[in-house]
């Protein structure tokens, strides 16, 4: 499909929790595999004038003093019209998730013995290195800072990329639910996301179900080739 004819200067790209490490070995492998295409998409959209926002939660000290972190911190504060917080399942507008996608599982490997028991200490310290952070980008895990950035740049349209669709991508204070509550227009990049679950029908099946849930109740989706051309991303293989 041809590239969408969007004005890049009125577009933000949120890169959610693409950490340098995660506890689950399969989830970490999928981040490594997906990251080069994420970087390619971000680079092309940056060239078009889009605001690229990197949001590796819990890693802000790592970026202290960098131009991208300062850009988020220095954006002029605005008053949010709604609470800015983690947003769980919203019974007023979405059906419950299937149990396998809603469970707080410690591992996202294929069915079998889990590779981790979950919980802290968490291994991530920063965003995966294969995704470039340019000086003109922003780094934040704070919803109020994101709202200030979007207001400053007069941006309504936000492309959401990253992990994990059934958790942080939806629920973070910079996630899809928050963006919808603000009245923004998020769009999920459905080939550049992943879910965290152990559905017995397989990882790809569960991921497709989660993407369909977001499309039905929260926002439309696009694929990376619609954004920048090239080939749609596909995981090579799913294994424990």
N, C-alpha and C positions, 0 to 999 in steps of 0.2 A: 504494500500500500504506500502511496505517496506520503511525504511528510505533511503534517497538519500545518495549515497556514495561520500560525499564531504569532502575535507580536511578542517577541522575546523580552522586550523591555518591560512588559507588564506581566511577567511570569516569574514565580519563584519555584525552586526545586528543593524539597526537603529530603535530605539523606538521613534516614532514621537508624540509629544504633548499629551501624556497620562497623562493629568493634574489631580490634586486632585479635581478640580471643573471646571464646565463649566456653562455658563448661561442657556442653554437649559436643562431642567430636564431629558428629554428622552435621550439626548446625554450623559449626565453625568451618567445615569443609565447603559447605554451600556458600557461605559468605566469601570465602577465598575465590571460589569459582565465579561468583556473580560480580565481584568488585571491579574487574577490568572493564566490563561493559557499563557498569555504573559510572566509572570514571570517564569513559568515552562519551556517554550521554551528557554528563555534566559539562565536559569540556566544550562540546558542540553548542549546548544551550548557553553556556557562558559567553561564547563568541557572539551569540545572537542578542546578548544584553540581559539575559536572565540573572536573577539573584540566586546564587547557590548557597544554601544554608546546610551546614553540617551539624548534626545533632547526635553525637555519641554521648548518651546520658551518663552522668557521673564522672566525666573526664575533663571537666572545665579547668581544673588546676594545671593540667598538662599543657593547655593552650594559653595560659596566662601571659599577657604581654604581647601576644601575636597580633598582627593587624586584623585578622579575621575575628578573633575574640573581641578585640577592642571595638570593631564595627558594631557588633551586637550590643555591647555594653553602653556605647555612646549614642545609640538611637534614642530619639526623644520619646520619653514615656507617654503612653496614652492610657486612659481609663477603659478597662475592658467592660463591655456591656453585660458580660456573663462571668460566672466563676471560672478561674483558670486553675485547673487541677487535673489529676488523673480522672478519666471518665470510663467507668465500667459499662457493662451492658445496659442499654437504655430501653426499658420495657415500653416506653411510650412510642417508640418508632421502629423497633427491630424485634424479630422473632428470636427466641433463645438459640444459641449456638448448639450444634450437636455436642453431646457430652465429651467426645474425644477431642474436640477442638476447644472446649471450654475448660477442661481440666487443667489444673496447675501442675502439669507433669514436669519432672526435673530433667527430662531427656527428650530429644527429638529424633532419635534413631528410629529405624524401621522396627516393627514389633520383634521382641526378643528381650534379652536382659538389658536394662538401661545402662548407659555408660557412666552415669553420674547420679548422685543422690540429690543434687541441687543445693541451693542455699549458699550463703557467703562462706568464705571470702570469694569474691568474683575475680576472674583472671584478667579482665580487660583493663587497659590503661589509657587507650586512645583509639581513634578511628584507624581502620586498617590502612597501611601505608600505600597500598596500590590505588587509593583514591586521593587525588591531589587536592590540596586546599590552597587556593590562590589568595593573594593579599586582598583582592576585592570581594572575596566571599565573606560569609559570616559563620561563626561557630557559637552555638548556644544550645542549652538544654532547658531553657527557661521560656515558658509560654508567653509571659509578659514581654520579654525581649523580642520574641518572634513577632508578636502583635505590633510592637513599636516599629520593627523593621518593615513589616508589610505596609503599615500606615505611612511611614516615611517615603516609601517607594511607590505608594498608591497601587498596590498589588492586590488583586482579588483572586487570581488563578494560581493554584499551588499544585505542582506535581509531587506526589508522595512516592518515594523510592525507599526500599530498605526492609528491615526486619524488626519484629515478626508480626505478620498481618493480624493474627488473632490476639495479639497482646499490645505491643508498643505502638505499632502503626495506627491502630484504632484509638488506644487509650491514653497515650502520653498527653501532657499539656500542650504539645505541639503536634498532636496526631489528628487523624481525620475527624473524629467526633468534635474535638475542640474547634477545628477549622469551620465545621458546619455550624456549630453554635455561634461562632463569630459572624456568620453570614458570608464566609469566604466560599470559594468554589474549588474544592480539592478534586483531584483526579488521580486515581491509583495507576501507577505503571505496573501492570499486572505480570509482566515477565521479569521484573526486577524487584520481586518481593518473595518472601518465604514465610511459612507458618511453623509454629513450634507445637508439635503434637506427636502422638503415637497411635494414630488411627489404625486399626487392624487391616483396613483395606489398602494401606500403603500411604507413603508420604505424599506422593504427587496427587493422589485422589483427595486427600484431606486438604492440601493446599488449594486445589481447584474449587473445593467446596467453600473455603474461606473467602476466596476472591469473589465467588458468586454471591456470597452473603453481603460483602461490601458493595458490590454493584447493585444489588437489589435494594438495600436499605440506606446506603450512605452517599455514594458518589459513583460516577462513571469511571471507566478505565480506558487506558490506551496501552499500546505496546511500544517498546523502545524504538522500533523501526518507524513507527508513525511519528515519533518525535524528531528523530535525527537521520532516518534512513538506515541502510545497512540491514543486517539480519536480526530477527527477533531472537532473544536469548532463550536457551533451553538448558536445563541441567543435564550434564552428560549421563549421569547415573545416580541412583539413590541406593546407598548401602549403609549398613551399620558402621 
